[in-house]
Amino acid sequence: MGRKLRRPAMLAKACISDATRHRLETAGKFPARIQLTDNIVVWDEDEIDAWLDSRQTVTPETSKQVAPGCTTRGRKRRQAGV
């Protein structure tokens, strides 16, 4: 087992929202959390890396806009004043 990631670090690394993480984890399609204490859960970084490697890589042909540091396309954000 590798380094352990708390929720904010795991979400940033996986480039997903907490709601998406919950949906995928409930469906058994995301690495399971590790309960350290009653109030602390972590995810194994190696398992997150393996999950990311198993995902389809986005190419310019399949996506027009990808957020920096992410390999999946997310919801577009409105720019201020538009």
C-alpha positions in Angstrom: 0.0 0.0 0.0 1.2 3.5 -0.9 0.6 6.9 0.5 -2.8 7.6 2.0 -4.9 10.5 0.7 -7.5 12.4 2.6 -10.7 13.4 0.7 -9.6 16.8 -0.7 -6.3 15.4 -2.0 -8.0 12.4 -3.4 -10.7 14.4 -5.2 -8.1 16.8 -6.7 -5.9 13.8 -7.9 -8.9 12.0 -9.4 -10.4 15.2 -10.9 -13.9 14.3 -9.8 -16.5 15.8 -7.5 -17.4 14.2 -4.1 -20.9 13.3 -5.5 -19.3 11.5 -8.5 -16.9 9.7 -6.1 -19.8 8.6 -3.9 -21.8 7.3 -7.0 -18.9 5.4 -8.4 -17.8 4.0 -5.0 -21.4 2.8 -4.3 -21.5 1.1 -7.7 -18.1 -0.6 -6.9 -16.4 1.3 -9.7 -14.0 3.4 -7.5 -11.4 2.3 -5.0 -13.0 1.8 -1.5 -12.1 4.1 1.3 -10.2 3.0 4.3 -11.8 4.0 7.7 -9.0 5.0 10.0 -11.1 6.4 12.9 -14.8 7.3 13.3 -14.2 10.6 11.6 -11.2 9.9 9.3 -11.3 8.1 6.0 -8.5 7.9 3.4 -7.9 6.3 0.0 -4.7 4.5 -1.1 -2.9 6.6 -3.6 -1.7 3.5 -5.6 -5.4 2.4 -6.0 -6.4 5.9 -7.2 -3.5 5.8 -9.7 -4.5 2.4 -10.9 -8.1 3.6 -11.3 -7.0 6.6 -13.2 -4.8 4.4 -15.5 -7.8 2.2 -16.2 -10.0 5.1 -17.4 -10.2 6.1 -21.1 -7.7 8.7 -22.1 -9.2 11.8 -23.5 -7.9 12.8 -26.9 -8.5 16.0 -28.9 -10.9 14.0 -31.1 -13.1 13.0 -28.1 -13.0 16.2 -26.2 -12.7 19.9 -27.0 -11.9 21.2 -23.6 -10.2 19.4 -20.7 -9.4 21.1 -17.4 -5.7 21.5 -16.6 -4.4 18.5 -14.7 -7.5 16.4 -15.4 -7.9 13.6 -18.0 -11.7 13.6 -18.1 -14.0 16.3 -19.4 -16.2 18.0 -16.8 -19.0 20.5 -16.7 -18.1 23.8 -18.3 -18.1 26.7 -15.8 -19.7 30.0 -16.6 -17.3 32.9 -16.8 -18.0 36.0 -14.7 -19.8 38.7 -16.6 -21.1 36.4 -19.4 
